[in-house]
Amino acid sequence: MNVALDAAQLVSQIQAWGQELAFSQIGVAGVDLSAAEPGLMAWLSAGCHGDMGYMAAHGLKRARPAELVPGTLSVITARMDYLPRATTEGWQAIELERLDRPQEAVVSVYARGRDYHKVLRNRLQALADRIAAHIGPFGYRVFTDSAPVLEVELASRSGIGWRGKHTLALHREAGSMFFLGEIFVDLALPHTEAVSEHCGSCSACIDVCPTQAITGPQHVDARRCISYLTIEHAGPIPLELRPLMGNRIYGCDDCQLVCPWNKFAQRSVLPDFDERAGLSGSTLIELFAWSEAEFLRRTEGSAIRRIGHERWLRNIAVAMGNALRVRSDPVLEVALQGRADHPSPIVREHVAWALAQSQPA
């Protein structure tokens, strides 16, 4: 039996199964990520992970798959495109235009549909089941942005893309509008070939970042990143960053919207990532009016739900304050005053800040 040939055939079969399960691409990476360790430790030492203590808690396990999951010999990597099926040509310009309408609430494109953790996990598990049915029981563990895994490093080593200057994985035929997932396996599989970088001298993502969180090529200070501030950060948003957040209430897509490669971004084949009512084109006032019960109902099965109603109101209050900085609006002010005595001190403080931004008529 030719073991090498059998392993190569298995990878081809896994890639075919992946396509059937709506993955856009399947690769295989090795487990030696030692070259990424110095950069990881320098980033953590500088405190760029902010409140995300879990990143530091796992230390170098993030860069050592075989320590994270003992017995791991290879990592199967997966890409899943997420643009909604109804996405039209010129979608980048359409999304950028939203930022010029201060009273519109802007939610990151990826979060407007079903929680990607659920979608990818279920399909990665289905892929693992198919492998087991084909070769018999084997050791594995599925990851979907759910543990200390260097996802972009693994993706770039396995040909899923290269690390863009905004630190996200980039693919010449798919841009960066995709999710990543992994299966750590105790199988020795041949690695798929990495691809070369194609950012060149372009610095569009660095230049456009509203808070200058991209401090250099392939380096992001999460403490300044709007995605971090609106999703991961639980406390008060730093005062100096609030005016820079504009009307972005959950995540930020700016660095992806200006990336030339995203003109090739692919639409998902799944209905899971279609936009939910209310998460695209709604006004700040509409979303600020959601009670906690309505928030939970409207975000059931959504990635947004995990930030909770308090952070939801905090984020929208900042956006409302920024709208008032542009133009005084009695309706916005009344909506804010309705939450001025909210039980949460975080909400009260951000509402007070927002009201203080009102421009004199």
N, C-alpha and C positions, 0 to 999 in steps of 0.2 A: 504493500500500500504506500502510495506517495503522500506522506503527511502534509508536506508543503502545498502540494496541488489541492489536496482536500480542503485545507484551510483557506486557500484562495477561492475555491469554489464556494465554500461556506460564506465568505464575505460577499461574493456576488449574489448569493441567494438571500442573504440578510438585506442587501440593498434593494433587491426586487420586492421582498416582503415590506420593507420600509415604504416603498413607493405605493404599494397597495394600501398601506395604513395612513396615507396622506402626508408622509414626510417628503420634503422636497429634496433631501440629500442625506446620505448616510456615509460616514467615514469611520476610520479606525486609527486611534492614536496609541502610542506607547505610554509607559508610566514614568519614564524618567523626565521630570520637569525641573530638574535641578537648576537649569539655566534661568528659570523664572524666580528662583528663591530670593536672590539679592534685591530685585525690584520690589517684590512683595514685602519683604521685611523693611525696606526703606520707606515704603508707602505707609505701612502700619506705624513705624517709629515716628513718622511725621504727624501722626494723628489724622491722616486724611480720610480715615474711615468714619470719623465722627462718632455718633452714638451706636454704631453697628458693632457692639462689643463682641458679637459672635465671630466676627472676622478675626479679631485678635486672639480670642479664646482658643481657637483651633490651631493657631500658629502655623507652622510649616506643614501640617497635615494637608492644608489646602493644595500644596505643591507636591504632595507625596501620596498618590492614589493607593499605593500598596500598603501604606500605613493607615489610611482612612478606612479602607476595606481590605483587610488582610487576605492575601491570596490573589489579588487582582494582577493580571498579566497584560490585559489590554483594555482600552476604553472605546466602546462603540459610541460615536457622536452622531447627533441628529440635528437637522435644520427643518423648521416648519415655518413657512411664510404666513404672515398674518394680516395683510391688508384685506379689508372686507371685500366680499365678492362684488359688491356694487361700486367699488372705487372707480372713478372716472379718470380719463387722461387729465393731466395738469393738477393732480391731487395735491402736489406739494404747494403750488401757488394758492390753492383753495384753503389749505390749512394755515399757511402764513397770513392770509387775509383775515383769519379769525382773530389774530393778535392785534389787529387794528380796530377791532370793535370792542371797546373797553367793557361793555355791559354783557358781553357773551362769555359764558363759562367754557374754558378750554380744558378738555380731558385728553390725555395722550391717546393716540390712535389704538395702541395695543390693548388699552384697558376698556374700550367701549363695548367689547363683546364678553364672551364667557371667560372665566379665569383660566389662563393658559396653563397654570400648574395642573389643573384637573385634566385638561385636554391632552397635554403631552404625557403626563404620568400614565393615563389609561392606555394610550397608544404605545408607549415604550414598554409597558407591561405586556401588552398583546404581542409585541415584537419578541420579547423574551420568551413568552409562552410558545411562540412558533419555533424559536430556536430549540427549546427544550423538547418539543414534540419531534423535531428532526434529528437531534443528536443524543437525546436523553438528558437526565438531570445535570445541571451544571451550576456553579456558584455565580451569583450576580447580585447587583443592587442598582436600582433605577434612581436617577437624579433629575430633578427639573427645577433648577434654581432653588433647591431646597436644603442644601448642605454646603459645607466649605469646599467647593470645587472650583478650580480655575477653568471656568467654562470656555472663555475666549482663547486661552492658551491651548486647550485641548482641541478646540474647533480649528484654530489656525494650523496646528501641527497635522491635522487630519484632512486638510484640503477644503474644509467648510468655508474658509475665507481667510483674510488676513486681518490683523488688528489695525483698525483705522486710527487716525489721530484723536478721535473722540473716545477711543478705547473699545468701541463696539466692533464686532466681527463684520467685515465687508466682503461681498461676493460680486464679481464682475457682472453676473447675470441676475442678481437678486438684491443688490444694494445691501441695506442693513435691517430691513423691516421683516425680521424673522426671529423666532424663538430658538433657543438651544436646549438640548437635553442630552443625557448620557446614560449608558449602561456600563457599569464597571463589571468586567467578566473575568473568570479564572481560566480563560481560553487564550492560548498564544495565537493571535491572528496577525496576518501581514498588515502592515500599516498602509493606509492610503496616502498618496503623495500630497505634500503641502503645496500651497500656491504662493507665487511671489506677490509683493506689495505693489499697489497701484494708486497710492495717494499722491505721489510726486511732490511738487512744490505747493499743492493746494493747501490752504489753511482756512477754508470757509467755515468749518465747524468751530475752530478756535476763535475766529473773529466774531462769529454771531452769538456766542454764548452770552446770555443776558447778564449773568453774574460773574463772568470770567472764571468759571469753575475749571475749564480746561486750561491748566496752567502751563502746558507744553505738549508737544506731540506724545500721544499715548499716556497722558498723565492727567487724571481728574482729581480735584480736591472735593470729595463728596460733601464736605461741610458747606460748600457754596452752591452745590448742584440743586436745581429746583426740583428734580425728581426725588432726591434725597430729602429735601426740606418738606415737601408736601406728602411724602409717603413714609419714610423711615424715621424721621425726626419727630419725637413725641412732645417736646416742650415748646416754649415760645420761639417763634421764628425771629432770628436776629433783626433788629430794627433797620440796620443799614441795607439788608437784603430785601426787605419787604417791597419797597418801591420798584425794584428790578424784576419782581415776579409777574408784574402785569396782571393778566386775567387767567393765568395758568393755575388751575385749582387741583390738578392731579397729574403729576409728571410734567415732562417738557420734551418736546420733539425737535426743538430748533436746530440742533446740530445735525439731525437726520434730514430735516426738510431742505437744508441748503446743500446737502451732499450731492454732487453731480451723479454719483453712482446710483442714487435712489430713483433716477428716472427709469431704472430697470427693475425696480422693486416689483415683486410678484403678488398677485392676488391669491388669497387662500382658496382652496377648493372646498373648505368646510363651512357650514352655516354657523358654527360656533363663534366665529370672530366677526360676524355681522354686527353692525351697530345696534345697541339697545336704545329704545326710545328714551329721551331725556339726557343721554350722555353725549349728544352732538347737537350743537346749535341752540341749546337752552340758554336762557338768561341767568345771570347770577341770582337775581331775585327769586326766580322759580326754584332753583336748587337750594337756596338758603332757607326757603319756606318748608322744606321737607322735615317732618318730625322724625324722631329716631325710628319709630315703627315704619314710617314710609321709606326712610333711608335703608333700613334692613330689607324691606320688601323689594325695593327697586334694585338693590345691589346683590340680591341672592344669587349665588353662583358666579359672582363677579370678583375680580381681584381688588376692586375698590373697597369692598366690605371690610377688609382687614384693617383699614385705618380707623374705622369706627366713626360714629356721628360727631364726636367732639372735634377730631382733626378735620373732618369734612367742613364743619362750620368755621373752624379756625382759618382754613385755606380760603374759603369763599369770602370771609370777612376781609382778609388781606386784599383780595381781588376787588372787592367793593370799595375799599379805601383807595385803591389805585384808580378806580373809575371816578371817584369823587375828586381826585387830584386833577383829573382831566377836565371835569365839568361838574358843577354843583347839580344835584338831583334830589329834590325833596322826597321822591318815591324811594330811592335807595336809602336815604337817611331814615325814613320811617321804618323800613324793613330792618335796618340795623338796630334802631332803638327798640324794636320788638324783642331783640335778643340781649339787650344791655344788662338785664338782670339774670342771665342764664346761670344755672347752678355751677357750671364749670368756670373756674378762675381763668383758665386759658382762653375760653371763648370770650368771656367778659373783657379781658385785656385787649384782645385783638379787635373786638367790636369798638371799644373805646378809641383805639388807635385809628381805626377806619373812619369813625365819625370826625376825628380831629383833622382828617385830611381834606375835609370839604372846602372847596374854593368859594370865596365870597361871590355873591351874585353880581 
